Structures are given as structure tokens and as C-alpha cells.
Amino acid sequence: MLVTIPSGTITLRDARTRSSRTVELEEFRLAPTPVTRAEFNAVIGSPPPPSEREECPADSVTWYEAVAWCNAASLAHGLTEAYRIEGDRVDWRLDADGYRLPTEAEWEWACRAGTTGPRHGELGRIAWTEADEVSGPQPVGRRDPNAHGLFDMLGNVWEWCWDFADPSRYADYRTLRGGGWADPHWSVRASVRRGSTPELRLDDVGFRVAAGAVGDPRSLSAQGWSHAIDQERRSQWDPYAGVIG
């Protein structure tokens, strides 16, 4: 069962560009934990994983596999698919009630749960990190939740979001949030952003689903995301940015 996250306002900051923006969010729903291996395999029809691993987050999942899973899960539950997928192109149907990846703004708003510091609690109580000296993702829901009742928002696995990380610098990289089981404490904070190519598989990356219609599809803008801004920044992409030669 998904948790209802109330509407509100959040200010997002980008350390690279030293910029910030304030975002108005409508109410939406978010899963209390990352999608587990058992949940992932149940939808795609694969044999269940070993019992000792089925409660761990589904890791090593690409961004493309995550959005495809969202559509498959939506159909399985009689919901409208949130994504139109044509090859590498993925469009978000804003008026669909199906499962989808949260936007960055939704993710951070839900993670903070009314707090303003770097974390919503003591790190050792809320997150699996480098300090725990584990060798992979851990079963979900074993650490303390935040005030919304969401577990593992920080630590355990990084979570894919819908947004591009920075189209002007990293082309089609998508955003990751939350930190993972192998990360040091300074990397496991509500505001930390990371990006990766949507085809990449990493053993500290998974995803959590949101749901609910959040806007008029003709606007191509919702919950802190804007197609127009993506296109504008994409037109500024410099493939040689940061290259020393």
C-alpha cells in the first residue's frame, strides 16, 4: 500500500550550478520501501530469488528497466500506464494513475518529511551505509522510518528518479537520490544528487514507485519537472565539458 504524501513547497538546490528553485507540489502517493527483488520478479514473471534475498531492494536495475517495470505493474493492477515507451524515448502521461518514478522534488519532499537538516534522523538508526560494513543491499524496512512512514529513503540503495540529472553537462543521465549501502556519511543526505546513464547497472541502485495523476498532460510540466526546461538545457549540452586534452 502506498503512503499519501501531502502537498507543499520545497526549495531544491544544485551544488554544481550554485542555483536553487522553489517547487510547488500536489499531493501524491509513494511506496514505503524500495521495490524488492520479490516484487520485481513477481511482475516480470521471473522465478523468485532465494528467500534470504527476496526482501532486499531490487538492485542492478537500469532506469529503462525501472520505467518498464512501472508500466507492467500498472497493467497488473488495472491501472493506466504512466509511460509511453518507444525505444529509448520515454514520455510521462501526467494524467495516468499508474505506477511511476518520483520526480526529484517529490523524492526530496517525501524524504525530508517536514525536517530541514541533512537527514530526518540519526544516520545509524535510519540508513544502511559504509559504517555498517555490509557487502550488499539489506532487507527493506529494518531501520527506522521517517515521519511519513517511509523506510530506507536514505542508504541501502540509491533510487532512480524521473528527472534528467543535468542535460547541459551530462546529456541523458538520469538522477539518483538517497545514497547507498557502500557510501560514507557525507554522501547519504536528503539533498545529495547523483546521476548515471539510464542503461547502467549498479549494485547499489534500485528504485521506489510513486503513483497518481498530477497534472494536465498538455502542460508537459508537473511536480518540479518541466519538459521545456529539459529541452532548453539539452540544447546547451557540451560533450567536451570537463574534458582535459
C-alpha positions as CSV (number, residue, x, y, z in Angstrom):
1,M,0.0,0.0,0.0
2,L,1.4,3.4,-1.0
3,V,1.7,6.3,1.5
4,T,-0.1,9.6,0.8
5,I,2.4,12.5,0.8
6,P,0.8,15.9,1.4
7,S,1.1,18.8,-0.9
8,G,3.7,21.5,-0.1
9,T,6.6,23.7,-1.2
10,I,10.2,22.8,-1.3
11,T,13.4,24.6,-2.3
12,L,15.8,22.4,-4.4
13,R,19.5,23.3,-4.6
14,D,22.1,22.4,-7.2
15,A,25.6,22.5,-5.9
16,R,27.3,22.4,-9.3
17,T,25.4,25.4,-10.7
18,R,25.1,27.1,-7.3
19,S,21.4,27.6,-8.0
20,S,18.1,27.0,-6.3
21,R,14.5,26.8,-7.2
22,T,11.2,26.7,-5.3
23,V,8.7,24.0,-6.3
24,E,5.0,23.6,-5.5
25,L,3.9,20.0,-5.2
26,E,0.5,18.5,-5.4
27,E,-0.4,15.5,-3.1
28,F,0.9,12.2,-4.4
29,R,1.5,8.6,-3.3
30,L,4.8,6.9,-2.7
31,A,5.8,3.4,-1.8
32,P,7.0,2.9,1.8
33,T,10.1,1.0,0.7
34,P,12.1,0.5,-2.5
35,V,10.8,-2.2,-4.8
36,T,12.1,-5.5,-3.5
37,R,13.6,-8.4,-5.5
38,A,10.4,-10.4,-4.8
39,E,8.2,-7.6,-6.0
40,F,10.3,-7.0,-9.1
41,N,10.4,-10.7,-10.1
42,A,6.7,-11.2,-9.4
43,V,5.8,-8.6,-12.0
44,I,8.2,-9.6,-14.8
45,G,7.4,-13.3,-14.3
46,S,10.9,-14.5,-13.3
47,P,11.4,-17.2,-10.7
48,P,11.6,-15.9,-7.2
49,P,15.0,-15.1,-5.8
50,P,16.5,-17.1,-2.9
51,S,14.5,-16.4,0.3
52,E,17.3,-14.7,2.1
53,R,17.4,-12.1,-0.7
54,E,13.8,-11.6,-1.6
55,E,13.2,-8.8,1.0
56,C,16.2,-6.8,-0.3
57,P,15.8,-4.0,-2.8
58,A,15.9,-5.0,-6.5
59,D,19.4,-3.7,-7.3
60,S,21.4,-3.5,-10.6
61,V,18.2,-2.3,-12.4
62,T,18.6,0.2,-15.2
63,W,16.5,3.3,-15.4
64,Y,14.8,1.9,-18.5
65,E,14.0,-1.4,-16.7
66,A,12.6,0.6,-13.8
67,V,10.1,2.5,-16.0
68,A,9.2,-0.7,-17.9
69,W,8.5,-2.4,-14.6
70,C,6.3,0.5,-13.5
71,N,4.2,0.0,-16.7
72,A,4.0,-3.7,-16.2
73,A,2.9,-3.3,-12.6
74,S,0.3,-0.8,-13.5
75,L,-1.3,-3.2,-16.0
76,A,-1.2,-6.0,-13.5
77,H,-3.2,-3.8,-11.0
78,G,-5.7,-2.5,-13.5
79,L,-4.1,1.0,-13.7
80,T,-3.3,3.2,-16.6
81,E,0.4,3.1,-17.7
82,A,2.2,6.2,-16.7
83,Y,4.8,5.9,-19.5
84,R,4.7,5.8,-23.3
85,I,7.8,3.9,-24.3
86,E,9.2,3.9,-27.8
87,G,12.7,2.6,-28.0
88,D,14.9,4.9,-25.9
89,R,12.2,7.6,-25.8
90,V,10.1,7.6,-22.6
91,D,7.2,10.1,-22.2
92,W,5.3,10.6,-18.9
93,R,1.5,10.7,-19.1
94,L,0.8,13.2,-16.3
95,D,-2.9,12.2,-16.1
96,A,-2.3,8.5,-15.6
97,D,-3.0,6.8,-12.3
98,G,-0.4,4.1,-12.7
99,Y,3.0,3.5,-11.1
100,R,5.9,5.7,-12.0
101,L,9.2,7.0,-10.7
102,P,9.0,10.1,-8.4
103,T,10.4,13.4,-9.6
104,E,13.4,14.7,-7.7
105,A,11.2,17.3,-6.0
106,E,8.7,14.7,-4.9
107,W,11.5,12.4,-3.6
108,E,13.2,15.1,-1.5
109,W,10.0,16.4,-0.1
110,A,8.9,12.9,0.9
111,C,12.4,12.1,2.3
112,R,12.6,15.2,4.5
113,A,9.1,14.7,5.9
114,G,9.0,18.2,7.4
115,T,12.6,18.3,8.5
116,T,15.2,20.9,7.3
117,G,18.5,19.3,8.2
118,P,20.6,16.9,6.1
119,R,18.8,13.8,7.4
120,H,15.4,13.0,9.1
121,G,17.1,11.2,12.0
122,E,20.3,9.7,13.3
123,L,22.1,8.0,10.4
124,G,22.8,4.7,12.2
125,R,19.1,4.3,13.0
126,I,17.6,5.2,9.6
127,A,20.1,4.1,7.0
128,W,22.5,1.3,5.8
129,T,25.8,2.9,4.9
130,E,29.5,2.3,4.7
131,A,29.7,2.4,8.5
132,D,27.7,-0.9,8.7
133,E,30.3,-2.8,6.7
134,V,27.8,-4.8,4.8
135,S,28.5,-6.3,1.4
136,G,25.3,-5.5,-0.4
137,P,21.7,-4.3,-0.1
138,Q,19.9,-5.2,3.1
139,P,16.3,-6.2,3.7
140,V,14.0,-3.2,3.5
141,G,12.2,-1.8,6.5
142,R,14.7,-2.8,9.1
143,R,15.7,0.7,10.1
144,D,13.6,3.5,11.5
145,P,11.1,5.2,9.1
146,N,10.7,9.0,8.7
147,A,7.6,10.8,9.8
148,H,5.7,9.8,6.7
149,G,6.3,6.1,7.5
150,L,8.8,5.7,4.6
151,F,11.7,3.3,5.1
152,D,15.2,3.3,3.5
153,M,14.8,6.8,1.9
154,L,18.5,7.2,2.8
155,G,21.1,4.5,2.5
156,N,20.6,0.9,1.3
157,V,20.3,1.7,-2.4
158,W,20.3,4.9,-4.5
159,E,16.9,5.4,-6.1
160,W,16.2,6.4,-9.7
161,C,14.1,9.5,-10.2
162,W,12.3,10.7,-13.3
163,D,14.4,13.8,-13.9
164,F,17.5,14.3,-16.0
165,A,20.5,15.0,-13.8
166,D,21.8,17.9,-15.8
167,P,21.2,17.9,-19.6
168,S,23.6,20.7,-20.3
169,R,26.5,18.8,-18.9
170,Y,25.6,15.1,-18.8
171,A,23.2,14.6,-21.7
172,D,20.7,11.8,-20.9
173,Y,21.9,11.0,-17.4
174,R,19.0,10.5,-15.0
175,T,19.0,11.4,-11.4
176,L,19.7,9.2,-8.4
177,R,18.9,10.1,-4.8
178,G,19.4,8.8,-1.3
179,G,22.8,7.2,-1.0
180,G,23.7,3.5,-0.8
181,W,25.0,0.8,1.4
182,A,28.6,1.5,0.5
183,D,28.5,5.3,0.8
184,P,30.2,7.4,3.5
185,H,28.0,9.5,5.8
186,W,28.6,12.7,3.9
187,S,27.0,11.2,0.7
188,V,23.9,10.0,2.5
189,R,21.8,13.2,2.8
190,A,18.4,14.4,1.6
191,S,19.9,17.0,-0.7
192,V,22.7,14.9,-2.4
193,R,22.2,14.3,-6.1
194,R,24.0,11.8,-8.3
195,G,23.4,11.0,-12.0
196,S,24.0,8.0,-14.2
197,T,23.4,6.8,-17.7
198,P,20.0,5.2,-17.9
199,E,21.5,1.9,-19.3
200,L,23.9,1.4,-16.4
201,R,23.5,-1.4,-13.8
202,L,24.9,-0.7,-10.3
203,D,24.7,-3.0,-7.3
204,D,23.8,0.0,-5.1
205,V,21.0,1.3,-7.3
206,G,17.3,0.4,-7.1
207,F,14.0,2.3,-7.3
208,R,10.8,3.2,-5.4
209,V,7.5,3.9,-7.1
210,A,5.1,6.8,-6.9
211,A,1.6,6.9,-8.2
212,G,-1.3,9.3,-9.0
213,A,-2.2,11.8,-11.7
214,V,-0.5,15.1,-11.1
215,G,-1.4,17.4,-14.0
216,D,-2.7,18.2,-17.4
217,P,-0.6,16.2,-20.0
218,R,-0.8,19.2,-22.4
219,S,1.3,21.2,-20.0
220,L,4.4,18.9,-20.0
221,S,5.2,20.1,-16.6
222,A,4.5,18.7,-13.1
223,Q,5.9,18.2,-9.6
224,G,9.1,20.2,-10.2
225,W,9.7,18.8,-13.7
226,S,9.4,20.6,-17.0
227,H,9.9,19.2,-20.5
228,A,10.6,22.7,-21.8
229,I,13.4,23.3,-19.3
230,D,14.9,19.9,-20.2
231,Q,14.9,20.8,-23.9
232,E,16.4,24.2,-23.3
233,R,19.3,22.7,-21.1
234,R,19.7,19.8,-23.5
235,S,20.4,22.3,-26.4
236,Q,23.3,23.7,-24.3
237,W,25.0,20.3,-23.9
238,D,28.7,20.4,-24.4
239,P,30.2,16.9,-24.9
240,Y,33.6,18.2,-24.1
241,A,32.7,19.8,-20.7
242,G,35.2,18.7,-18.1
243,V,37.4,17.0,-20.7
244,I,41.2,17.8,-20.3
245,G,43.1,17.4,-23.6
